[in-house]
Each structure stands twice: as structure tokens, then as C-alpha cells.
């Protein structure tokens, strides 16, 4: 799975998210949203999860897979941009 780990403040890519959108995410997100933030498709993300290659922390809640947003922020290197007033 190819991941561009650099977040930017600029315009959204075709499937990606802006830094502001990433920082505005709730505590957990679904796999489709995580894939979008990483600039990849959901099928690629689900395949990476099945293969144990997904770079984010995934938990199962009520039969649904959820991604911990903090692991996304860490991967993208934006965790320092979040203040207590932002979340």
C-alpha cells in the first residue's frame, strides 16, 4: 500500500483530505474515511487490513472496523497541530 505521509494545508487531492479536514475528524473513523485521508481507495485499505499491512490502528466495535484517528494524525505527522481546543 503506497501512502503519502505528508499532510498539507492545500487543496484536496482527488481522494485525499486537507489538513483541516483531517484535524476535524472524530476520535474514531470508518475505514473508508481513513482510506480517503491517506489518498487511497477503500478496497486497498480493507485488503491491507486483511493482510496485516494497514499502517493505522484498527479496532472492532460491534462488528464494524474503526480506525483510531490519533494513529492517523501520528502517521501524517500532524499530532502537534492539535490543541485541546481543536477537539
C-alpha positions as CSV (number, residue, x, y, z in Angstrom):
1,X,0.0,0.0,0.0
2,X,1.5,3.3,-1.1
3,X,1.0,6.1,1.4
4,X,2.0,9.7,1.1
5,X,2.7,10.6,4.7
6,X,2.9,14.3,4.2
7,X,-0.1,16.3,5.1
8,X,-0.6,19.7,3.5
9,X,-2.8,22.7,4.0
10,X,-3.5,23.0,0.3
11,X,-6.3,21.8,-1.9
12,X,-7.8,18.4,-1.5
13,X,-6.4,15.8,-3.9
14,X,-8.8,13.6,-5.9
15,X,-9.3,11.2,-3.0
16,X,-7.4,12.9,-0.2
17,X,-8.3,15.3,2.6
18,X,-7.0,18.7,3.6
19,X,-5.1,19.2,6.9
20,X,-8.1,21.0,8.3
21,X,-10.4,18.1,7.4
22,X,-8.0,15.6,8.9
23,X,-7.7,17.6,12.2
24,X,-11.5,17.9,12.4
25,X,-12.1,14.1,12.4
26,X,-13.8,12.4,15.4
27,X,-11.9,10.0,17.8
28,X,-12.6,7.0,15.5
29,X,-13.4,6.9,11.8
30,X,-14.5,4.3,9.4
31,X,-12.1,2.6,7.1
32,X,-13.5,4.4,4.1
33,X,-12.7,7.8,5.7
34,X,-9.3,6.6,6.7
35,X,-8.6,5.5,3.2
36,X,-9.7,8.9,1.8
37,X,-7.4,10.7,4.3
38,X,-4.5,8.5,3.1
39,X,-5.4,9.2,-0.6
40,X,-6.2,5.6,-1.4
41,X,-9.4,3.6,-2.1
42,X,-11.4,1.6,0.5
43,X,-10.7,-1.7,-1.3
44,X,-7.0,-1.2,-1.0
45,X,-7.4,-0.2,2.7
46,X,-9.5,-3.3,3.5
47,X,-7.1,-5.5,1.7
48,X,-4.2,-4.0,3.7
49,X,-6.1,-4.6,6.9
50,X,-6.7,-8.3,6.0
51,X,-3.0,-8.7,5.1
52,X,-1.9,-7.0,8.3
53,X,-0.2,-4.2,6.3
54,X,-2.5,-1.3,7.2
55,X,-0.4,1.4,8.9
56,X,-3.2,2.6,11.3
57,X,-4.6,1.2,14.5
58,X,-7.9,-0.6,13.8
59,X,-10.4,-1.8,16.4
60,X,-13.6,-3.7,16.0
61,X,-16.7,-2.2,17.5
62,X,-20.0,-4.1,17.2
63,X,-18.8,-5.9,14.1
64,X,-17.5,-2.7,12.4
65,X,-13.9,-1.8,11.9
66,X,-13.0,1.6,13.2
67,X,-9.7,3.4,12.8
68,X,-8.2,5.4,15.7
69,X,-7.8,9.0,14.5
70,X,-4.8,9.6,16.7
71,X,-2.9,6.9,14.7
72,X,-3.8,8.7,11.5
73,X,-2.5,12.0,13.0
74,X,0.7,10.3,14.1
75,X,1.3,8.7,10.7
76,X,0.7,12.1,8.9
77,X,2.9,13.9,11.5
78,X,0.1,16.4,12.4
79,X,-0.5,15.4,16.0
80,X,1.4,18.5,17.2
81,X,-1.1,20.7,15.3
82,X,-4.0,19.6,17.5
83,X,-4.6,21.6,20.6
84,X,-7.1,20.9,23.4
85,X,-9.5,23.5,21.9
86,X,-9.4,21.8,18.5
87,X,-11.0,18.5,19.6
